[in-house]
């Protein structure tokens, strides 16, 4: 999988150029104005080196955008949760469901929260590319699949579409990647529309023997993401690689049936985020403050459902 730099870890001049191409002049001006005050630094996030970018991204006068960093926290809601609101707990604190070993599961994208994407308020067209490792595969390579989603910022796109069906889980757990590209290029928008057709909304069925056709489909999905993200008017906003494991290793999220919430947050705000302050409200189909359901989670986030 070709490495693509998220907008949140680009060099300042590259981020400013992309913001202007997207049409977000306010963010570009603010970032450019602060660039001289903060020398470029090498940043390490999520265990891997990041490209140099100006720390002025943290100090934009309108607040720190959640896309500024590539870090995501993972919360969990049990499958049997009930009541008018469901508590969210850290996925690294739950007990793994060992009975899922060797079983075939379905992964659904339940919600895609577009609250702080480059470009500001208004409609956002998003290319979502997912990768998963299936135990039926003769190699360790992931299968990749793309879908298109649309949302008006701030707000949600999608409501329960399947991404992968009949993914066979091995003893290591569920290994996935998720990449979200904000698409503004006019030519790409036409191609993106085909990915929102019913055939793509049905998800990728991995039932039966591993099929040779999976390789070209994977190459197509990866190629689209790379091509789209490299164009000036488009931006890779979220890029998550994770494994939900069966081992109770500290800091590692564990695999169970249920719902997983992935919240994008700047690295230096991780210690300030507390899952106990947030909950899922079924009547709103949204994540909001536990104390006030009228105050939604304003960070970019997406929600995956794991079930048989």
C-alpha positions in Angstrom: 0.0 0.0 0.0 1.6 3.3 -1.1 2.3 5.8 1.6 0.2 8.9 1.3 0.7 11.9 3.6 -2.4 13.1 5.4 -3.1 16.8 5.3 -2.5 17.0 9.0 1.1 16.0 8.8 2.2 17.8 5.6 4.7 20.6 5.6 3.2 24.0 6.1 3.5 25.2 2.6 2.0 22.0 1.2 -0.9 22.1 3.6 -1.6 25.8 2.7 -1.5 25.0 -1.0 -3.9 22.2 -0.5 -6.3 24.2 1.7 -6.4 26.9 -0.9 -7.1 24.4 -3.7 -9.9 23.0 -1.6 -11.3 26.5 -1.1 -10.7 26.8 2.6 -9.1 30.2 2.5 -9.7 31.0 6.2 -7.7 27.9 7.4 -5.0 28.6 4.8 -4.6 32.2 5.8 -4.5 31.4 9.5 -1.9 28.6 9.0 0.2 30.8 6.8 0.1 33.7 9.3 1.4 31.5 12.1 4.0 29.7 10.1 6.8 32.2 10.8 6.3 31.8 14.6 6.8 28.1 14.8 9.9 26.3 13.3 9.2 23.0 11.5 9.6 20.0 13.8 9.8 16.3 13.3 6.8 14.7 14.9 6.3 11.1 16.0 2.6 10.0 16.1 1.0 6.6 16.5 4.4 4.9 16.5 5.7 6.0 13.1 7.7 9.0 11.9 5.7 11.9 10.4 6.6 14.3 7.7 7.8 17.7 9.0 5.0 20.2 9.5 4.8 23.6 11.2 3.5 23.4 14.7 1.5 26.5 13.8 -1.2 24.0 12.9 -1.9 23.7 16.6 -2.4 27.4 17.1 -4.9 28.4 14.5 -6.9 31.2 15.9 -10.2 29.3 15.4 -8.9 26.3 17.4 -6.9 23.1 16.7 -8.6 21.1 13.9 -9.0 17.5 14.6 -7.5 16.6 11.2 -4.2 18.2 12.3 -3.0 14.8 13.6 -3.2 11.2 12.6 -4.1 9.8 15.9 -7.4 8.0 16.6 -8.8 6.7 19.9 -11.0 3.6 19.8 -14.1 3.3 22.0 -16.4 0.4 22.4 -20.2 -0.1 23.0 -21.3 -3.7 23.9 -23.6 -5.5 21.5 -26.2 -5.9 24.3 -26.2 -2.3 25.4 -29.7 -0.9 26.2 -31.4 2.2 27.6 -31.7 5.7 26.2 -27.9 6.1 26.1 -25.1 3.6 25.8 -21.8 4.1 27.7 -18.6 4.1 25.6 -15.5 2.6 27.1 -11.9 2.3 25.9 -11.5 -0.7 23.5 -8.3 -1.6 25.2 -10.1 -2.2 28.5 -12.6 -4.9 27.3 -12.3 -8.7 27.5 -11.8 -10.3 24.1 -14.4 -12.7 22.7 -12.4 -15.8 22.1 -15.3 -17.6 20.5 -14.9 -15.4 17.4 -11.7 -17.2 16.5 -12.2 -19.0 13.1 -15.7 -17.4 12.7 -17.0 -15.4 9.8 -18.1 -11.9 10.7 -19.6 -8.8 9.0 -18.1 -5.3 9.3 -20.4 -2.4 8.8 -19.8 1.3 8.6 -22.6 2.5 10.9 -21.8 6.2 10.9 -19.3 8.6 9.4 -19.1 11.9 11.3 -17.9 14.8 9.2 -17.4 17.6 11.8 -14.0 19.1 11.1 -12.9 18.3 7.6 -10.9 20.8 5.5 -13.2 23.0 3.5 -15.5 24.0 6.4 -19.2 23.8 6.5 -21.3 22.5 3.6 -21.4 19.3 1.6 -18.4 17.0 1.7 -17.9 14.1 -0.8 -15.7 11.3 0.8 -13.9 8.4 -0.7 -13.7 5.7 2.0 -11.3 2.9 1.4 -11.2 -0.1 3.7 -8.7 -3.0 4.0 -9.1 -6.2 5.9 -7.1 -9.4 6.4 -9.2 -12.5 5.7 -8.1 -15.9 7.1 -9.2 -17.5 3.8 -6.6 -15.6 1.9 -3.6 -17.7 0.7 -1.3 -14.7 1.5 -1.2 -12.3 4.4 -2.2 -9.4 2.1 -5.3 -7.4 2.9 -8.3 -7.2 0.6 -9.4 -3.5 -0.1 -12.7 -2.1 -1.0 -13.9 1.5 -1.7 -17.3 3.2 -1.1 -18.5 6.8 -1.5 -20.3 8.8 1.2 -21.8 12.3 1.4 -22.4 14.5 4.4 -23.1 18.1 5.2 -20.6 19.4 7.7 -21.2 19.3 10.6 -23.2 16.1 10.4 -23.2 12.4 9.6 -23.0 10.3 6.4 -24.1 6.7 6.0 -26.4 4.6 8.2 -25.3 1.0 8.6 -23.9 0.0 5.2 -21.9 -3.3 5.1 -18.3 -3.0 4.1 -17.1 -6.6 4.4 -19.2 -9.7 4.7 -18.0 -13.1 5.9 -14.6 -12.1 7.0 -13.0 -15.1 8.6 -11.1 -14.2 11.8 -7.8 -15.9 12.6 -6.1 -16.3 16.0 -4.6 -12.8 15.8 -7.9 -11.0 15.6 -9.3 -8.5 13.1 -6.7 -6.4 11.2 -8.0 -3.5 9.1 -7.1 -0.1 7.5 -9.5 2.8 7.0 -8.7 5.8 4.8 -11.0 8.8 4.1 -10.3 11.2 1.3 -12.1 14.5 1.0 -12.9 14.9 -2.7 -13.3 18.3 -4.4 -11.7 17.6 -7.9 -14.6 17.8 -10.4 -13.4 15.0 -12.6 -13.0 12.7 -9.5 -16.5 13.6 -8.3 -18.0 11.9 -11.4 -16.1 8.7 -10.7 -16.9 8.9 -7.0 -20.6 8.8 -7.9 -20.2 5.3 -9.3 -19.0 4.1 -5.9 -22.2 5.2 -4.3 -24.3 2.9 -6.5 -26.3 0.1 -4.8 -23.8 -2.6 -5.9 -21.0 -0.9 -3.8 -23.4 -0.2 -0.9 -23.9 -3.9 -0.5 -20.3 -4.3 0.6 -17.7 -6.9 -0.4 -18.8 -10.5 0.2 -15.8 -12.7 1.1 -17.9 -15.9 1.5 -16.6 -19.2 0.2 -13.1 -19.8 -1.1 -10.8 -16.8 -1.6 -11.4 -15.6 -5.1 -8.7 -14.6 -7.7 -10.8 -11.6 -8.6 -10.0 -10.0 -5.2 -6.6 -9.0 -6.3 -7.6 -6.7 -9.2 -10.4 -5.3 -7.0 -7.9 -4.5 -4.3 -5.6 -2.9 -6.8 -8.4 -0.7 -8.1 -9.4 0.4 -4.6 -5.8 1.3 -3.7 -5.2 3.0 -7.0 -8.2 5.2 -6.6 -7.2 6.3 -3.1 -3.7 7.1 -4.3 -4.8 9.0 -7.4 -7.5 10.9 -5.6 -5.3 11.9 -2.6 -2.5 13.2 -4.7 -4.6 15.8 -6.5 -4.4 19.3 -5.0 -8.2 19.7 -4.7 -8.5 16.5 -2.6 -7.1 15.6 0.8 -6.5 12.5 2.8 -8.0 13.4 6.1 -8.2 10.1 8.1 -5.8 7.2 7.9 -6.2 4.4 10.5 -4.4 1.1 10.8 -5.5 -1.1 13.7 -5.9 -4.6 15.0 -8.6 -5.8 17.4 -6.8 -8.7 19.2 -7.7 -11.6 21.4 -4.7 -11.0 23.7 -5.1 -8.8 26.8 -2.0 -6.8 25.9 -1.9 -3.3 27.6 -2.9 -0.5 25.3 -4.1 -2.9 22.6 -7.9 -2.8 21.6 -9.6 -6.2 21.8 -12.1 -7.9 19.6 -15.7 -8.5 20.6 -19.1 -8.3 18.8 -20.4 -4.8 19.2 -19.8 -1.2 18.1 -16.4 0.6 17.8 -16.1 4.4 17.7 -12.9 5.8 16.1 -12.3 9.4 17.1 -9.7 11.6 15.4 -7.8 13.7 17.9 -4.6 15.7 18.0 -1.8 13.8 19.7 -1.3 16.3 22.4 -5.0 16.2 23.4 -5.1 12.4 23.9 -4.7 12.7 27.6 -7.5 15.2 27.9 -10.1 12.9 26.2 -12.3 10.9 28.5 -14.7 8.3 27.1 -16.8 8.4 30.3 -18.0 11.9 29.3 -19.5 10.6 26.0 -22.3 8.2 25.1 -24.1 6.8 22.1 -27.8 7.9 21.9 -29.9 5.5 19.9 -32.8 7.9 19.4 -30.3 10.4 17.8 -28.1 7.7 16.2 -25.2 9.9 17.3 -22.3 10.2 19.8 -22.8 13.1 22.2 -22.0 14.4 25.7 -23.4 12.0 28.2 -24.6 15.0 30.3 -26.2 16.8 27.3 -27.3 14.9 24.2 -27.7 18.2 22.3 -23.9 18.6 22.3 -22.5 16.1 19.7 -18.9 14.9 19.5 -17.4 17.6 17.2 -14.3 15.7 16.3 -14.2 13.7 13.1 -15.2 10.1 13.9 -16.5 6.9 12.3 -18.3 4.0 13.8 -17.9 0.3 12.9 -20.2 -2.5 13.8 -18.9 -6.1 14.3 -21.4 -8.9 14.2 -22.1 -12.4 12.8 
